[in-house]
Amino acid sequence: MESVLDSLSDSQRQCLRLVAQNKSSKEIAIELGLSPNTVDQYLARAAATLGCSNRREAARIFAEQEDEYRKSEYKTAALATDDLSGDHMVVRLDDEEGGIWSRLRNLVPAIGGKRHDLTQSEIIFAILRLSLITTGAVAAMVAVYFWLNRLLV
């Protein structure tokens, strides 16, 4: 199977990796800067090369074989402990003192990260947090308006 995987082009490999992440041809095309028809052609050729009947099966076989290859790669001890090939997390830079701004920043959901990386309960809590923050900001503006109105009358 190793020689069959070696016969795949880099474009076919990229497309198969993205299919394994449940992306559509349009999403793959946007990410790789190709047309959806080109993506479909790459995937059809890759499936034929791997002897599969559809793109999902080809992506599954490719992912399994690629994982086996990565597990057998030689890594030095320093590289093995600093493996960064997994999921990337959104990193926030907070001030060292842990002041009020860093605590307030942690209330607002992070911008960035992978697409659809939150569970449904995390999405609901993020929406609730944002709605509470927005309600508080609007209430503060209304209170300032009435305070200024009373002050000037």
Residue frames relative to the residue before (quaternion, step in Angstrom):
aa qw qx qy qz dx dy dz
M 1.0000 0.0000 0.0000 0.0000 0.00 0.00 0.00
E 0.5711 0.6155 -0.3768 0.3912 3.58 1.13 -0.63
S 0.6681 0.4903 -0.3125 0.4642 3.62 0.94 -0.81
V 0.6173 0.5298 -0.3461 0.4674 3.61 1.11 -0.62
L 0.6548 0.4969 -0.3147 0.4746 3.59 0.97 -0.79
D 0.6352 0.5307 -0.3315 0.4528 3.58 1.06 -0.69
S 0.6494 0.5329 -0.3213 0.4371 3.59 1.12 -0.54
L 0.5479 0.6000 -0.4049 0.4193 3.61 1.25 -0.15
S 0.4429 -0.6774 0.5145 0.2834 3.58 -1.03 0.75
D 0.6628 -0.4988 0.3726 0.4160 3.56 -1.28 0.29
S 0.6381 0.5273 -0.3278 0.4553 3.60 1.01 -0.78
Q 0.6476 0.5061 -0.3166 0.4736 3.57 1.00 -0.81
R 0.6382 0.5249 -0.3239 0.4607 3.58 1.00 -0.78
Q 0.6527 0.5080 -0.3167 0.4643 3.59 0.93 -0.89
C 0.6584 0.5082 -0.3101 0.4606 3.57 0.93 -0.89
L 0.6595 0.5030 -0.3121 0.4632 3.60 0.94 -0.84
R 0.6234 0.5323 -0.3431 0.4586 3.61 1.01 -0.72
L 0.6968 0.4690 -0.2756 0.4675 3.57 0.96 -0.86
V 0.5968 0.5264 -0.3607 0.4864 3.59 1.14 -0.55
A 0.6274 0.5328 -0.3322 0.4606 3.59 1.05 -0.73
Q 0.6718 0.4474 -0.2868 0.5160 3.60 1.25 -0.40
N 0.5134 -0.6865 0.3771 0.3506 3.60 1.32 0.42
K 0.3883 0.7020 -0.5063 0.3163 3.58 0.94 0.82
S 0.4564 -0.6782 0.5093 0.2691 3.55 -1.12 0.73
S 0.6885 -0.4659 0.3494 0.4323 3.56 -1.30 0.18
K 0.6422 0.5233 -0.3299 0.4527 3.58 1.00 -0.76
E 0.6608 0.4983 -0.3080 0.4692 3.59 0.95 -0.86
I 0.6422 0.5114 -0.3175 0.4746 3.57 1.02 -0.84
A 0.6476 0.5314 -0.3183 0.4437 3.57 0.94 -0.90
I 0.6557 0.4998 -0.3149 0.4702 3.59 0.94 -0.84
E 0.6849 0.5021 -0.2921 0.4399 3.57 0.90 -0.92
L 0.7639 0.3633 -0.1930 0.4971 3.59 0.98 -0.83
G 0.4589 -0.6998 0.4431 0.3214 3.60 1.24 -0.13
L 0.5185 0.6094 -0.4186 0.4297 3.56 1.10 0.76
S 0.5229 -0.5752 0.4872 0.3979 3.55 -1.28 -0.05
P 0.6188 -0.5591 0.3888 0.3915 3.61 -1.12 0.50
N 0.6201 0.5408 -0.3475 0.4497 3.61 1.08 -0.65
T 0.6340 0.5188 -0.3266 0.4714 3.58 1.02 -0.77
V 0.6295 0.5262 -0.3271 0.4689 3.57 1.00 -0.83
D 0.6578 0.5083 -0.3098 0.4615 3.59 0.92 -0.89
Q 0.6457 0.5123 -0.3235 0.4647 3.59 1.02 -0.76
Y 0.6333 0.5234 -0.3286 0.4658 3.59 0.96 -0.85
L 0.6926 0.4831 -0.2804 0.4565 3.56 0.90 -0.95
A 0.6335 0.5237 -0.3337 0.4616 3.59 1.03 -0.74
R 0.6627 0.4893 -0.3039 0.4787 3.59 0.96 -0.84
A 0.6478 0.5129 -0.3214 0.4626 3.59 0.99 -0.80
A 0.6447 0.5085 -0.3222 0.4711 3.59 0.99 -0.82
A 0.6503 0.5028 -0.3183 0.4722 3.60 0.99 -0.79
T 0.6384 0.5270 -0.3230 0.4587 3.59 1.00 -0.80
L 0.7249 0.4172 -0.2344 0.4955 3.57 0.99 -0.85
G 0.4553 -0.7065 0.4346 0.3236 3.60 1.28 -0.12
C 0.4583 0.6780 -0.4410 0.3685 3.57 1.10 0.71
S 0.4882 -0.6784 0.4710 0.2821 3.54 -1.21 0.50
N 0.8071 0.0870 -0.0583 0.5810 3.63 1.16 -0.40
R 0.6906 -0.5217 0.3352 0.3723 3.51 -1.33 0.32
R 0.6185 0.5482 -0.3505 0.4405 3.61 1.05 -0.68
E 0.6610 0.4946 -0.3046 0.4750 3.56 0.94 -0.88
A 0.6394 0.5189 -0.3220 0.4672 3.58 1.01 -0.82
A 0.6562 0.5058 -0.3095 0.4667 3.59 0.96 -0.84
R 0.6399 0.5224 -0.3263 0.4596 3.58 1.00 -0.80
I 0.6725 0.4847 -0.2984 0.4730 3.59 0.88 -0.93
F 0.6508 0.5176 -0.3160 0.4569 3.57 0.94 -0.87
A 0.6649 0.5047 -0.3075 0.4568 3.59 0.91 -0.90
E 0.6453 0.5149 -0.3261 0.4605 3.59 0.95 -0.82
Q 0.6913 0.4757 -0.2832 0.4644 3.57 0.87 -0.94
E 0.6481 0.5150 -0.3190 0.4616 3.56 1.03 -0.77
D 0.6280 0.5226 -0.3316 0.4716 3.59 1.06 -0.72
E 0.6383 0.5154 -0.3268 0.4692 3.57 0.98 -0.79
Y 0.6477 0.5141 -0.3162 0.4649 3.57 1.00 -0.81
R 0.6715 0.4984 -0.3022 0.4576 3.58 0.94 -0.86
K 0.6324 0.5311 -0.3375 0.4517 3.58 1.03 -0.71
S 0.7201 0.4393 -0.2555 0.4725 3.56 1.05 -0.71
E 0.4418 0.6880 -0.4626 0.3428 3.61 1.24 -0.01
Y 0.4164 -0.6839 0.5374 0.2648 3.54 -1.11 0.67
K 0.0056 0.7787 -0.6269 0.0236 3.55 -0.89 0.94
T 0.4524 -0.6489 0.5290 0.3073 3.51 -1.10 0.69
A 0.6857 -0.4935 0.3324 0.4193 3.57 -1.23 0.34
A 0.6543 0.5171 -0.3219 0.4483 3.61 0.97 -0.80
L 0.6804 0.4756 -0.2910 0.4756 3.58 0.96 -0.80
A 0.6400 0.5433 -0.3367 0.4265 3.57 0.99 -0.73
T 0.6938 0.4539 -0.2872 0.4797 3.59 1.05 -0.65
D 0.7323 0.3799 -0.2239 0.5189 3.60 1.15 -0.53
D 0.1983 0.8099 -0.5285 0.1594 3.59 0.97 0.80
L 0.0709 -0.8191 0.5692 -0.0060 3.57 -0.58 1.18
S 0.4342 0.7346 -0.4430 0.2749 3.59 1.21 0.24
G 0.5507 0.6259 -0.3990 0.3818 3.62 1.21 -0.16
D 0.7659 -0.3175 0.2547 0.4978 3.54 -1.23 -0.38
H 0.3416 -0.7253 0.5612 0.2057 3.53 -1.00 0.85
M 0.2868 -0.7600 0.5624 0.1546 3.52 -0.96 0.88
V 0.4972 -0.6037 0.5185 0.3456 3.52 -1.24 0.41
V 0.1863 -0.7975 0.5691 0.0733 3.55 -0.68 1.10
R 0.1635 -0.7658 0.6159 0.0862 3.53 -0.95 0.92
L 0.2839 -0.7439 0.5816 0.1666 3.50 -0.97 0.86
D 0.0514 -0.8076 0.5873 -0.0156 3.56 -0.41 1.23
D 0.5442 -0.5911 0.4675 0.3687 3.52 -1.20 0.49
E 0.6089 -0.6239 0.3615 0.3305 3.55 -1.09 0.77
E 0.6442 0.5505 -0.3366 0.4107 3.58 1.05 -0.67
G 0.3606 -0.7270 0.5097 0.2857 3.60 1.14 -0.48
G 0.1859 0.8320 -0.4987 0.1565 3.55 1.08 0.79
I 0.7523 -0.4084 0.2764 0.4369 3.50 -1.35 -0.03
W 0.6347 0.5387 -0.3492 0.4300 3.60 1.03 -0.70
S 0.6508 0.4942 -0.3353 0.4688 3.58 0.98 -0.71
R 0.6419 0.5072 -0.3316 0.4698 3.61 1.04 -0.67
L 0.6528 0.4989 -0.3133 0.4762 3.58 1.02 -0.77
R 0.6281 0.5431 -0.3301 0.4491 3.58 1.06 -0.77
N 0.6519 0.5223 -0.3163 0.4497 3.58 1.08 -0.67
L 0.5931 0.5678 -0.3711 0.4337 3.61 1.20 -0.31
V 0.6826 0.4576 -0.2766 0.4981 3.57 1.10 -0.69
P 0.4980 -0.6579 0.4633 0.3234 3.61 -0.88 0.86
A 0.5399 -0.6398 0.4498 0.3112 3.55 -1.09 0.77
I 0.3304 -0.7016 0.5919 0.2194 3.53 -1.16 0.65
G 0.7098 0.3971 -0.3209 0.4852 3.54 -0.81 0.98
G 0.4967 0.6363 -0.4913 0.3271 3.52 -1.25 -0.27
K 0.6794 -0.4784 0.3550 0.4283 3.51 -1.29 -0.02
R 0.5607 -0.6037 0.4530 0.3404 3.51 -1.21 0.54
H 0.8514 0.0723 -0.0894 0.5118 3.56 -0.99 0.90
D 0.3664 0.7511 -0.4847 0.2582 3.59 0.91 0.80
L 0.6048 0.5381 -0.3669 0.4583 3.62 1.26 0.17
T 0.4491 -0.6426 0.5377 0.3101 3.53 -1.16 0.59
Q 0.6835 -0.4931 0.3252 0.4289 3.58 -1.21 0.26
S 0.6554 0.4984 -0.3296 0.4619 3.59 0.94 -0.76
E 0.6350 0.5134 -0.3352 0.4699 3.62 1.04 -0.67
I 0.6221 0.5288 -0.3369 0.4690 3.60 1.06 -0.72
I 0.6566 0.5099 -0.3083 0.4624 3.58 0.93 -0.91
F 0.6719 0.4839 -0.3019 0.4725 3.60 0.91 -0.87
A 0.6283 0.5228 -0.3399 0.4652 3.61 1.03 -0.70
I 0.6479 0.5010 -0.3160 0.4789 3.58 0.99 -0.80
L 0.6508 0.5137 -0.3162 0.4611 3.59 0.95 -0.84
R 0.6404 0.5225 -0.3224 0.4613 3.58 0.96 -0.84
L 0.6772 0.4881 -0.2948 0.4650 3.56 0.89 -0.93
S 0.6539 0.5028 -0.3274 0.4608 3.60 0.98 -0.76
L 0.6442 0.5067 -0.3280 0.4697 3.61 1.01 -0.71
I 0.6444 0.5103 -0.3194 0.4716 3.57 0.97 -0.82
T 0.6628 0.4999 -0.3015 0.4689 3.58 0.95 -0.88
T 0.6406 0.5162 -0.3218 0.4687 3.59 0.97 -0.84
G 0.6578 0.5071 -0.3082 0.4639 3.58 0.93 -0.83
A 0.6553 0.5052 -0.3160 0.4642 3.58 0.97 -0.82
V 0.6578 0.4914 -0.3133 0.4772 3.60 0.95 -0.83
A 0.6435 0.5156 -0.3262 0.4622 3.61 0.94 -0.82
A 0.6431 0.5148 -0.3238 0.4653 3.60 0.99 -0.77
M 0.6555 0.5002 -0.3168 0.4688 3.60 0.98 -0.81
V 0.6414 0.5074 -0.3254 0.4746 3.61 0.98 -0.78
A 0.6494 0.5147 -0.3189 0.4599 3.60 0.94 -0.83
V 0.6513 0.4984 -0.3147 0.4778 3.60 0.96 -0.82
Y 0.6220 0.5428 -0.3361 0.4533 3.59 1.01 -0.80
F 0.6992 0.4535 -0.2808 0.4759 3.60 0.82 -0.97
W 0.6240 0.5335 -0.3402 0.4585 3.60 1.03 -0.70
L 0.6719 0.4758 -0.2929 0.4862 3.58 0.95 -0.89
N 0.6236 0.5482 -0.3294 0.4496 3.58 1.02 -0.78
R 0.6727 0.4811 -0.2866 0.4836 3.60 0.98 -0.85
L 0.6471 0.5389 -0.3105 0.4409 3.52 1.04 -0.82
L 0.7279 0.4335 -0.2319 0.4781 3.58 0.99 -0.83
V 0.6457 0.5339 -0.3378 0.4288 3.64 1.14 -0.37
